[in-house]
Amino acid sequence: MSITEQQAKAYETDGYITGIPISGEAEALHYRELFDELEAREGREKCQMGLLDWHLDQEFVWELATHPKILDCIERLIGPDILLLATHFFCKYGPQEKFVAWHQDVTYWGLEPPEAITAWYAIDDSDCENGCMRVIPGTHHGIQEHGKSNKEGNLLSINQEVPVSEEDEQRAADFVLKAGEISIHHGQIIHGSLPNRSTRRRCGLTLRYVPPWVKQLERNSMRRMWKAILLRGEDREKNFGEIPMPFPMK
Ligand SMILES: O=C(O)CCC(=O)C(=O)O
């Protein structure tokens, strides 16, 4: 099932959609167990924010990034030509003060135009207690000036933070998700997440997609060039070169 007309309209207005079912219980458990194995091998410290682009090495991450149900949703929102820009696990262990400060994704990604879309796949159940993703609805029009966070524990790579008024903070939407569901957010929407106050892990896999007319003008915030891979449709521009698929697509 792709997203409905109404959800597509809501995405245009609000910059996000949440609660989209992707995996049934068995499939969600399967991916959770594969992440548990990865965590046992790599350790919690690394799993927190250090697993970037593991779709290039781990078949289950590739499977999620190319999940037909997720791609159907992305296609409905950005059209038939889809490149996978990156994947990144965001994993918060609790109880801890680590949080993700308010920010916009495309700010430091060096993309022109600054267009990208993220599907956030819930590996674990994600709720207000364990620090689910939150967005400020309708803030996906234009890049805001970012400063540095003055709070300890910001998980973002360069401690970036966009200032947000109390009023905006109060109207934030919480993305409460069951494992196996996704939310989708616009690359320019202001979003973040609060600390995990529970003893449950909160792991989400972010899947970043772009249409082929987007270019990389400068290095991204992690000082790397993106390795964008064509997943659906055609790439006439070849702005990212031709990166081969690491595994066959199912
Ligand atoms: O998972 C989170 O808490 C934040 C995710 C995020 O910042 C992102 O998708 O860019």
The ligand as an SDF file (V2000), in Angstrom:
LIG
                    3D

 10  9  0  0  0  0  0  0  0  0999 V2000
   16.2050    9.7580   15.1210 O   0  0  0  0  0  0  0  0  0  0  0  0
   16.2810   10.8650   15.6160 C   0  0  0  0  0  0  0  0  0  0  0  0
   16.1000   11.0620   16.8090 O   0  0  0  0  0  0  0  0  0  0  0  0
   16.6020   12.0450   14.7620 C   0  0  0  0  0  0  0  0  0  0  0  0
   16.7020   11.7010   13.3190 C   0  0  0  0  0  0  0  0  0  0  0  0
   17.2090   12.8220   12.5050 C   0  0  0  0  0  0  0  0  0  0  0  0
   17.6360   13.8160   13.0020 O   0  0  0  0  0  0  0  0  0  0  0  0
   17.2020   12.7300   11.0550 C   0  0  0  0  0  0  0  0  0  0  0  0
   16.5200   11.9040   10.4750 O   0  0  0  0  0  0  0  0  0  0  0  0
   17.8930   13.5470   10.4520 O   0  0  0  0  0  0  0  0  0  0  0  0
  1  2  2  0
  2  3  1  0
  2  4  1  0
  4  5  1  0
  5  6  1  0
  6  7  2  0
  6  8  1  0
  8  9  2  0
  8 10  1  0
M  END
$$$$
